[in-house]
Amino acid sequence: MPTQNKWPDGETMSVPCPQCGSIRDTQIETVREDDLPERPEDCFACNAEFMVSPDGRTELVRATGTGTPEQRAAIVKKFPCVFDPR
C-alpha cells in the first residue's frame, strides 16, 4: 500500500520550534510506519507544543502564557486528538 505522507528516512528529524527557534530532534519512525500526517512535539526550551509535518513545517499549538484563555481554548479545540504511538 503506497504511503500518502512522505516522512524522511531515519529515526528522527531536526525541526525548529515555531515559537523560540530551538532545534528539536523529533522521533518520526512510528509516524512514518503508520503513515500519519503530523507528529506532535514539545519544546523543552520554551514549553511550547507544536505539530510537525513530513516536510519539516511546524505549526504552533500552544505557547505557555500567550493569548487570552479564549484563544488558548480555541487552539485546544482545533487539536482534540491524543497522540498514542502504542
Biotite code that builds the C-alpha atoms (Angstrom):
import biotite.structure as struc

atoms = struc.array([
    struc.Atom([0.000, 0.000, 0.000], chain_id="A", res_id=1, res_name="MET", atom_name="CA", element="C"),
    struc.Atom([1.570, 3.334, -1.024], chain_id="A", res_id=2, res_name="PRO", atom_name="CA", element="C"),
    struc.Atom([2.109, 5.959, 1.634], chain_id="A", res_id=3, res_name="THR", atom_name="CA", element="C"),
    struc.Atom([0.480, 9.373, 1.410], chain_id="A", res_id=4, res_name="GLN", atom_name="CA", element="C"),
    struc.Atom([2.803, 11.140, 3.838], chain_id="A", res_id=5, res_name="ASN", atom_name="CA", element="C"),
    struc.Atom([6.440, 11.331, 2.744], chain_id="A", res_id=6, res_name="LYS", atom_name="CA", element="C"),
    struc.Atom([8.383, 11.347, 6.017], chain_id="A", res_id=7, res_name="TRP", atom_name="CA", element="C"),
    struc.Atom([12.187, 11.411, 5.635], chain_id="A", res_id=8, res_name="PRO", atom_name="CA", element="C"),
    struc.Atom([14.270, 8.300, 6.223], chain_id="A", res_id=9, res_name="ASP", atom_name="CA", element="C"),
    struc.Atom([15.797, 7.751, 9.645], chain_id="A", res_id=10, res_name="GLY", atom_name="CA", element="C"),
    struc.Atom([14.554, 7.574, 13.213], chain_id="A", res_id=11, res_name="GLU", atom_name="CA", element="C"),
    struc.Atom([14.485, 11.341, 13.841], chain_id="A", res_id=12, res_name="THR", atom_name="CA", element="C"),
    struc.Atom([14.351, 14.670, 12.032], chain_id="A", res_id=13, res_name="MET", atom_name="CA", element="C"),
    struc.Atom([15.523, 18.079, 13.253], chain_id="A", res_id=14, res_name="SER", atom_name="CA", element="C"),
    struc.Atom([12.909, 20.851, 13.323], chain_id="A", res_id=15, res_name="VAL", atom_name="CA", element="C"),
    struc.Atom([12.850, 24.365, 14.794], chain_id="A", res_id=16, res_name="PRO", atom_name="CA", element="C"),
    struc.Atom([10.352, 25.320, 17.475], chain_id="A", res_id=17, res_name="CYS", atom_name="CA", element="C"),
    struc.Atom([7.914, 27.787, 15.857], chain_id="A", res_id=18, res_name="PRO", atom_name="CA", element="C"),
    struc.Atom([7.973, 29.939, 18.997], chain_id="A", res_id=19, res_name="GLN", atom_name="CA", element="C"),
    struc.Atom([11.617, 30.201, 20.108], chain_id="A", res_id=20, res_name="CYS", atom_name="CA", element="C"),
    struc.Atom([13.566, 28.626, 17.232], chain_id="A", res_id=21, res_name="GLY", atom_name="CA", element="C"),
    struc.Atom([15.268, 25.953, 19.359], chain_id="A", res_id=22, res_name="SER", atom_name="CA", element="C"),
    struc.Atom([16.090, 22.873, 17.307], chain_id="A", res_id=23, res_name="ILE", atom_name="CA", element="C"),
    struc.Atom([14.373, 19.635, 18.356], chain_id="A", res_id=24, res_name="ARG", atom_name="CA", element="C"),
    struc.Atom([15.244, 16.166, 17.131], chain_id="A", res_id=25, res_name="ASP", atom_name="CA", element="C"),
    struc.Atom([11.798, 14.622, 16.881], chain_id="A", res_id=26, res_name="THR", atom_name="CA", element="C"),
    struc.Atom([11.179, 10.878, 16.633], chain_id="A", res_id=27, res_name="GLN", atom_name="CA", element="C"),
    struc.Atom([9.486, 10.045, 13.321], chain_id="A", res_id=28, res_name="ILE", atom_name="CA", element="C"),
    struc.Atom([9.879, 6.293, 12.966], chain_id="A", res_id=29, res_name="GLU", atom_name="CA", element="C"),
    struc.Atom([6.375, 5.485, 14.283], chain_id="A", res_id=30, res_name="THR", atom_name="CA", element="C"),
    struc.Atom([4.572, 8.237, 12.369], chain_id="A", res_id=31, res_name="VAL", atom_name="CA", element="C"),
    struc.Atom([6.282, 7.128, 9.142], chain_id="A", res_id=32, res_name="ARG", atom_name="CA", element="C"),
    struc.Atom([5.399, 3.453, 9.724], chain_id="A", res_id=33, res_name="GLU", atom_name="CA", element="C"),
    struc.Atom([1.756, 4.364, 10.456], chain_id="A", res_id=34, res_name="ASP", atom_name="CA", element="C"),
    struc.Atom([1.645, 6.914, 7.596], chain_id="A", res_id=35, res_name="ASP", atom_name="CA", element="C"),
    struc.Atom([0.416, 9.678, 9.892], chain_id="A", res_id=36, res_name="LEU", atom_name="CA", element="C"),
    struc.Atom([0.093, 13.254, 8.553], chain_id="A", res_id=37, res_name="PRO", atom_name="CA", element="C"),
    struc.Atom([1.602, 15.019, 11.594], chain_id="A", res_id=38, res_name="GLU", atom_name="CA", element="C"),
    struc.Atom([3.604, 14.404, 14.728], chain_id="A", res_id=39, res_name="ARG", atom_name="CA", element="C"),
    struc.Atom([3.104, 16.354, 18.000], chain_id="A", res_id=40, res_name="PRO", atom_name="CA", element="C"),
    struc.Atom([6.232, 17.743, 19.666], chain_id="A", res_id=41, res_name="GLU", atom_name="CA", element="C"),
    struc.Atom([7.152, 19.742, 22.758], chain_id="A", res_id=42, res_name="ASP", atom_name="CA", element="C"),
    struc.Atom([9.893, 22.348, 23.081], chain_id="A", res_id=43, res_name="CYS", atom_name="CA", element="C"),
    struc.Atom([11.916, 21.925, 26.251], chain_id="A", res_id=44, res_name="PHE", atom_name="CA", element="C"),
    struc.Atom([13.338, 25.443, 25.921], chain_id="A", res_id=45, res_name="ALA", atom_name="CA", element="C"),
    struc.Atom([10.061, 27.421, 25.979], chain_id="A", res_id=46, res_name="CYS", atom_name="CA", element="C"),
    struc.Atom([7.411, 24.745, 26.778], chain_id="A", res_id=47, res_name="ASN", atom_name="CA", element="C"),
    struc.Atom([5.564, 25.320, 23.504], chain_id="A", res_id=48, res_name="ALA", atom_name="CA", element="C"),
    struc.Atom([3.623, 22.496, 21.878], chain_id="A", res_id=49, res_name="GLU", atom_name="CA", element="C"),
    struc.Atom([3.601, 22.197, 18.108], chain_id="A", res_id=50, res_name="PHE", atom_name="CA", element="C"),
    struc.Atom([2.852, 19.858, 15.235], chain_id="A", res_id=51, res_name="MET", atom_name="CA", element="C"),
    struc.Atom([5.499, 18.643, 12.783], chain_id="A", res_id=52, res_name="VAL", atom_name="CA", element="C"),
    struc.Atom([4.647, 17.880, 9.144], chain_id="A", res_id=53, res_name="SER", atom_name="CA", element="C"),
    struc.Atom([6.550, 15.383, 6.972], chain_id="A", res_id=54, res_name="PRO", atom_name="CA", element="C"),
    struc.Atom([8.183, 18.244, 5.041], chain_id="A", res_id=55, res_name="ASP", atom_name="CA", element="C"),
    struc.Atom([9.550, 19.782, 8.263], chain_id="A", res_id=56, res_name="GLY", atom_name="CA", element="C"),
    struc.Atom([6.978, 22.570, 8.620], chain_id="A", res_id=57, res_name="ARG", atom_name="CA", element="C"),
    struc.Atom([5.857, 23.278, 12.162], chain_id="A", res_id=58, res_name="THR", atom_name="CA", element="C"),
    struc.Atom([2.615, 24.764, 13.494], chain_id="A", res_id=59, res_name="GLU", atom_name="CA", element="C"),
    struc.Atom([2.338, 26.172, 16.998], chain_id="A", res_id=60, res_name="LEU", atom_name="CA", element="C"),
    struc.Atom([-0.424, 24.522, 19.026], chain_id="A", res_id=61, res_name="VAL", atom_name="CA", element="C"),
    struc.Atom([0.185, 26.036, 22.460], chain_id="A", res_id=62, res_name="ARG", atom_name="CA", element="C"),
    struc.Atom([2.614, 28.520, 23.888], chain_id="A", res_id=63, res_name="ALA", atom_name="CA", element="C"),
    struc.Atom([2.768, 28.906, 27.637], chain_id="A", res_id=64, res_name="THR", atom_name="CA", element="C"),
    struc.Atom([1.278, 32.171, 28.780], chain_id="A", res_id=65, res_name="GLY", atom_name="CA", element="C"),
    struc.Atom([0.370, 33.547, 25.358], chain_id="A", res_id=66, res_name="THR", atom_name="CA", element="C"),
    struc.Atom([-3.060, 34.687, 24.255], chain_id="A", res_id=67, res_name="GLY", atom_name="CA", element="C"),
    struc.Atom([-6.284, 35.027, 26.183], chain_id="A", res_id=68, res_name="THR", atom_name="CA", element="C"),
    struc.Atom([-7.933, 31.991, 27.813], chain_id="A", res_id=69, res_name="PRO", atom_name="CA", element="C"),
    struc.Atom([-10.442, 32.002, 24.942], chain_id="A", res_id=70, res_name="GLU", atom_name="CA", element="C"),
    struc.Atom([-7.646, 31.927, 22.330], chain_id="A", res_id=71, res_name="GLN", atom_name="CA", element="C"),
    struc.Atom([-5.881, 29.069, 24.119], chain_id="A", res_id=72, res_name="ARG", atom_name="CA", element="C"),
    struc.Atom([-9.188, 27.141, 24.355], chain_id="A", res_id=73, res_name="ALA", atom_name="CA", element="C"),
    struc.Atom([-9.760, 27.605, 20.613], chain_id="A", res_id=74, res_name="ALA", atom_name="CA", element="C"),
    struc.Atom([-6.339, 26.083, 19.895], chain_id="A", res_id=75, res_name="ILE", atom_name="CA", element="C"),
    struc.Atom([-7.108, 23.075, 22.102], chain_id="A", res_id=76, res_name="VAL", atom_name="CA", element="C"),
    struc.Atom([-10.412, 22.535, 20.257], chain_id="A", res_id=77, res_name="LYS", atom_name="CA", element="C"),
    struc.Atom([-8.527, 22.586, 16.950], chain_id="A", res_id=78, res_name="LYS", atom_name="CA", element="C"),
    struc.Atom([-6.416, 19.591, 18.040], chain_id="A", res_id=79, res_name="PHE", atom_name="CA", element="C"),
    struc.Atom([-8.721, 17.303, 20.047], chain_id="A", res_id=80, res_name="PRO", atom_name="CA", element="C"),
    struc.Atom([-6.790, 14.108, 19.249], chain_id="A", res_id=81, res_name="CYS", atom_name="CA", element="C"),
    struc.Atom([-4.420, 12.353, 21.618], chain_id="A", res_id=82, res_name="VAL", atom_name="CA", element="C"),
    struc.Atom([-1.148, 11.032, 20.224], chain_id="A", res_id=83, res_name="PHE", atom_name="CA", element="C"),
    struc.Atom([-0.627, 7.386, 21.188], chain_id="A", res_id=84, res_name="ASP", atom_name="CA", element="C"),
    struc.Atom([2.351, 5.783, 19.424], chain_id="A", res_id=85, res_name="PRO", atom_name="CA", element="C"),
    struc.Atom([1.439, 2.437, 21.096], chain_id="A", res_id=86, res_name="ARG", atom_name="CA", element="C"),
])
